[in-house]
Amino acid sequence: MNDPVTVGVLSLHVSKESKAILNAVDDLGHDTAWLRSENTVVEIQDGEVTLEPDVDIIVNRLLLSKEEQPAEALGLATMLDRLRPMLNHPTETMTAMHKFASATALAEAGVPVPDALLALSKDLLNDRLDEYGEEVVYKTAIGTHGGGTWKIDADGQVNPMVGSRQAFLQRYLEHDAERHSDLRVYTVGGRVVGAMNRYAPEGEWRTNVALGGDVEDATENLSREVRDMATRAADVVGLDYAGVDIIEGEDGYYVLEVNPTAGFKGLFQATGRSPAPHIAQLAIEQAGGEVAEEKVYELSASLDDSTPACTPRTASDTPTEPVVVGYIEEVVVAGTKGQRTIKAKSDTGATRTSIDARLAAEIGTGPIKDIVKIKSGSLKSGRSRPVVDLVVGIGGTQHTVTASVEDRSHMDYPILLGRDILQHYHVDVRRRAEDGTQRPLEEAAEEEE
């Protein structure tokens, strides 16, 4: 065996996938480095550029879709791509992240994709809406975990933007009227390493595992047509590894999306196989190292997401302080018709965020997904309320949540932030957005609804 190579994983967040890839590289007998904010340094001295930690190749796991403005993260990856070989190059990753850009690339290469329309003008977008059927998919060009995706009626009105993100229309494809489903095919280095059928949960049409969708193994029964479509889609977009989403329509298969940072959890749950060792193998071999093929397949039977040995010391020793939000906080709420900047009240006792019915109609929160019972301190039996998808922006970060709709016209604030959003923040009940001051704790407590 040749001398070991060092594989770096570029990931500023902590995820099962990043840890699993690093652990797989270790288990294959090579060295690892986790490129994070705690340890990454690029220095220019006398025209010489050095990188710390020093690595032979980088696996790009930056979640650009999570960023409100992904240009900074994209610039970081582009810089590192100039210094070392990289799996999933930044430009190709950005193409994949932008769903309409990837659809354009696929269509030009002859890969079937659903009919879609992107227009920068609201009038142009709505003038052609009814050409896409009675029900139309409306989605943001950059999104993740099914967030920023709605199924709307053709007689509605939509905007070319949802918040700060471009949005577009896509034809809704339905093969099974009983239960919506699609395929997730994971490819690494031009090979299919696993595939699963994904089924939407009850009352939902999106199949994302993050939304509670069911999965089943589809690897062995995958047709040659679908295998070739998945590997070709990843190749056209330019990704070394990808989760390719494919749906069957009445007249054949179509590629929905090509995901550069697709999760492993659902695939491993369905197939018992992890893509991590295959990604590790591809990185090692492209850096000039060697691995035993049988060891890769042995490792893929488990998903080792324990803390890697190369985890930067301060990443685990120094807790990260959550962003602070106030008792009253300024937020941006967005839907299919527009967005509003409004004041919202934080309530850590509420499980779910809620929105006033008139505001929900004004911004276009999309069709009602379900009717749920909301517990109330005054009513033991609770109250039934409709729930809808809502995009809420706080301090530059967007959250897509399933919010309840209620009449809040008699209340001071049309939005109540629940734990579905507040779990990501520290709430300072003394801070109010109206005047930027902190009020005494007793005064804030007295104003609870």
Secondary structure, DSSP 8 states (H G I E B T S, - for coil): -----EEEEE-SS--HHHHHHHHHHHHTT-EEEEE-TTT-EEEEETTEEEEES--SEEEE---GGG-SSTHHHHHHHHHHHHHS-EES-HHHHHHHHSHHHHHHHHHHTT-----EE--SSHHHHHHTGGGG-SEEEEEESS--TTTTEEEEETTS---SEETTEEEEEEE---S-SSS-EEEEEEEETTEEEEEEEEE--TT-----GGGT-EEEE-STT--HHHHHHHHHHHHHHT-SEEEEEEEEETTEEEEEEEETT--SHHHHHHHS--SHHHHHHHHHHHTT----HHHHHHHTTS---S--TT--HHHHHS----EEEEEEEEEEEE-SS-EEEEEEEE-TT-SS-EEEHHHHHHHT--S--EEEEE--SS-TT-EEEEEEEEEEEETTEEEEEEEEEE--TTSS-SEEE-HHHHTTEEEEEEEETTTS-B--HHHHHHT--
